Amino acid sequence: MATQTSEKPVYIYDADSHWRWRTRLHELVEHAYLLYNLIVRDIKARYKNSVLGILWSMLNPLGLMLVFTIVFSVLRSADIRQFPIFLLVALIPWRLFSESLSSGSNVIIANASLVKKVYFPRELLPISVILSSLVNYLFGLIVLVIFLYAFGMGLTVYALWMPLILLTQTIFTLGLVFILSSVSVFYRDVQMILEVIIQAWFFFTPIFYSFDTFFGPTATVWGMTFNPTRVMRWINPMASIIDGYRTVLWGTAGSLGPVSMDPINLLRTLIESLIVLAIGYAVFIRSEHLFGEKL
């Protein structure tokens, strides 16, 4: 409920006002300057006293690509064309995802003094983590584009799918960050558990392998026959997202270059991501009034 004064609106909330989306959206817009400051602060803090600074956002995926290329050149990459590109198109968005989850899960606790002393829309904290990670992601994309042209692939018309894939990933990640940042306030061991989950999630996502070659067309478990690729896409949205990036920038195992992704796969993943965001935001706004007490 908003009460107008001669200077600016003052917002007074009761228990039900958490669900008044228009009011909350208006507040978020009014505090856009704070969101900007939080993003800048996060980026500066991340690279404080670092010699190379934000260049690490480019060097980190390159280092991982080099390590994986050396390791898998011995194991299984002989049959994968342009293996460094195959890896890089997956590593860069995965790094955005894992970095956002790790930082986002702790964002309320890390800003405890701000949360307890100053009123502002608490959603700005998880959102600022996502946006600051996106800045690093954009620098990683610069490296990716350079390598695409260096390997003679370049960008094709299929790269126009990228904004939609990135939007889907951002929605999914933000939903998870809303949940994790809320739960972490009440259970501080979430951070340690999350580290294990992210490591396991990495191997269940097609980073260094592709759906086309790793999974067969069918599998049988306990007498039930199913398509493992389809099941993996359903239960792991990041698998579908990473495969989407790879399809439009590198291609598939059966193609000679980038191809168009399946719009049905993207639509399904987008719907899943929106559901995760709705659940995450509901959890966040239902628990935020307890943050000051628990911190």
N, C-alpha and C positions, 0 to 999 in steps of 0.2 A: 504494500500500500504506500503510495507516495503522497507527501504533504508539501505543497509548494510554499516557498518562502520568497523573500525579495531577492535573494541571491541565487540560490540553486536548490534543486529538489533534495529533500532529505527522505531517505527510505527507512521505514520502520517495518520489521518483519515479524509476523506471527508464524506459528507452526505450519499453516497451510500455504504461506506465501512462497515456500520453497518451490512450489510447482507452478508459479505464475511466470511462465517463460518470457513473456513480453517484458516484464519488469527486470528480470535477470539479464536479458539481452541488452536492455537499455543501460544497465549498469556496466556491462562489459564494454560497451561502446564508449561510455563516459570515462572509463579507466584505461583507454587504449594507450595513453602516454605511459602508464605504469607498466603495461605489458611490454612496451618497447624498452623501457629501462631495465626490466627483468631480463630480457633477451640479451641486451648489451652487457649487463653485469655477468650473466652466465658465461658468455663467450670470453670476456676478459679474464674471469676467474679460471676458466678451463686452461688457458694458455699463459697464465701469469708466470713470470720468471722462466719461460721457455724460450730458448734461443731461436728456434724455427717458428714458434708461434702457430698460427693457423695453418701453416704449410703441413703440419702433421696430419691434417684432415685429408691431404693428398697422399702423403707418404705412408700412412698406416695401411690403406687397402693395397698399395703397391707392394709393401713388405709381405703382407699375407699372400698376395698373388704369387710372389716369387717363391715363397716357402712351399705353397701347395703345388706350384708348377714343378719344382724340383722333385718333390716327394712323389707326385702322381705320374710324372713322366716315366718313372720306373715301374709303377704299379699298373696303371690302366688308361693313361691319357693318349696312348699311341693311336687309338682309333677315334679320338675326338679332335676335330679340326680346330686350329687356332685356340689351343687350350688356355692360354693366358686370358684371352677375351672371354672365353666360356666361363672362367672363374670370376673375372672382374665384374661382369654384368650382374653377378649374383652377390658378390662380397660387399659391394658398395651399398645396395639397399638393405642387406642384412645388417651391416654395421649401423646404419641409421636406426633400424628396429631395436637391436640389442642395446645400443647406447641410450636410446630414449627410455626403454624399460628400466635400465639400471639407474639412470639419473632420476627418472620420474617417480620411481618407487620410494625415493627418499626425499622428495622435494618439499613435502609439508614439514617433515622433521628438520630438514636443513634450514628452513625459514621459520623456525619456531618463534623466535623473538618478534618477527614481523607479524605472524599470525595472531599472537597473543596481545600485541599492543596497538595494532592499526586495523581499522576495518577496510576491507576491499573485497571484491569478489574472489573467493578462494580458487575458483576455476582458473584464474590467471596463472597460477603457479604451474599446474600440469601443462597448460597450453604453452607457456613460455619455454618449458623444457622441449616440447615437440618442435617449436619454431626455431630454437637455437640449434637443435640437432639438424634441422633442415638446412640451415646455413652451411654446416659442415658437409652435408650431403651434396649441396650444389658445387662446392669445391671439388668433391670427389667426382662429380659428373664431368668437370673440366678434364680431369685426368682420363676418364673413360673415353671421352670424345677424341682426345689426342691419340689414344691407343687404337681406337677404332680406325682412324685414318692411317695410322702408322702400319697397321696390319692389312691395309688395302680394303677395308670393309666400308668405312664411313657410315653416315646416317642415311637411312632410306625413309620413304614415306611412312613406313610402319612405325617409325619412332614417334609419330603423332599420337600413338596410344599411350605414351609415357605419362602425360599429365593425369589421365584417368587412372592409370595403375598407381601412380604416386598418391593421388587423392584417396583411393581405396586403402592403401597402406597407412596413410596418415589417420584416417577415420578409425581403422582397426587398432592402431597403436594408441591413439588418444583414449579410446574406450578402456584398454587394458591399464593405461597409466592412471586413469581415474580410479579404477578398482584398487590397484596396487598402492597408490599413494594414500588412499583412505585406510586400507587394512593395515598398512605399515605403522600408522599412528597408534593402533591398538595392540599390534603384535610386532615387536621389533625384530624378530628373527626372519621376517619375510625376505629381507635383503639377502641373507645367506641361502635361503631356500631358492630364491630366484636365480642365483648364480648357477646352481645345479640344473635348474629347469632350462635356462638359456643354453647351456652347453648341450643338454640332451636335445633340445629343440633344433639346434644347429644341424645335428646329424639326421634328424627326421625331415629336414628341408633340403631340396635339391640344390645344394651349393656346389659340391664337387662331383656330383653325378646328375644325370638327367632322368626325367620320368621315362623317356622313350627306351633307355637302355637298362636302367636299374630294375624296373618292374616289368614283368611279363604281362601279356594281355589279360590273363586270368590267373587266379590263385584259388586254392581250395583249403579251407580251414574247418576242421570238425564237420566235414561233409558238405560244407557250404561253398559254392563257387561264386566268385565275385571279381570285379575289376579293381585291382589294388590302386591303380592310379586315380580312379574316380573317388575311391574311399579316402585316399590321402588328401585330395583336394577339398573334400567335405570337412574332414576333421582338423585340417591344418590350413587355415587361410593363407599363411605366409608361404606355404608350398606353392599354392596357386599364384600368388603375387610374384614370387621369385621366378617361377616358370614363365609368367607373363613378360617380365623384363627380358628374360633370355630369349624368348620367342621373337620379340620385335627388334631386338638389337643384335642377336647372334644367329637365331634360327632354331631349327630342330635337328634331331639326329638324321632325319631323312631329307633335309633341305641343304642347299648350297649356300644359303645366306638367310638374312632375316625374312620372316613371313608374318602375316597378320595373325593375331591371337584370336581365339574363339570368344566372341562377344558374350556367349552364354556363360562361359566360365567366369568372365569378369563380372557380369551382372550378378551371378550367384554369390561370388566373393564379396561384392559390394553390399549386397543385402545382409550377408553374415556380419560384415563389418559394422553396418548401421545398427544391427541388433546388439552387438557388443558395445557400441558407443552408447546406445540408449540405456542398457543395463548398467554400464560403468558410471554414467552421469547420474543415474538414479541413486546408485550406491553412494556416490560422492556427496550429493546435496542432502541426502538423508542422514549423513554422518558428520557433516562439516560443523554443525553446532556443538559437537563434542571435542573438536580439535583442541581448542584452548584449554579445556579441562584435562585432557590426556597428555598434552605436551609438557 
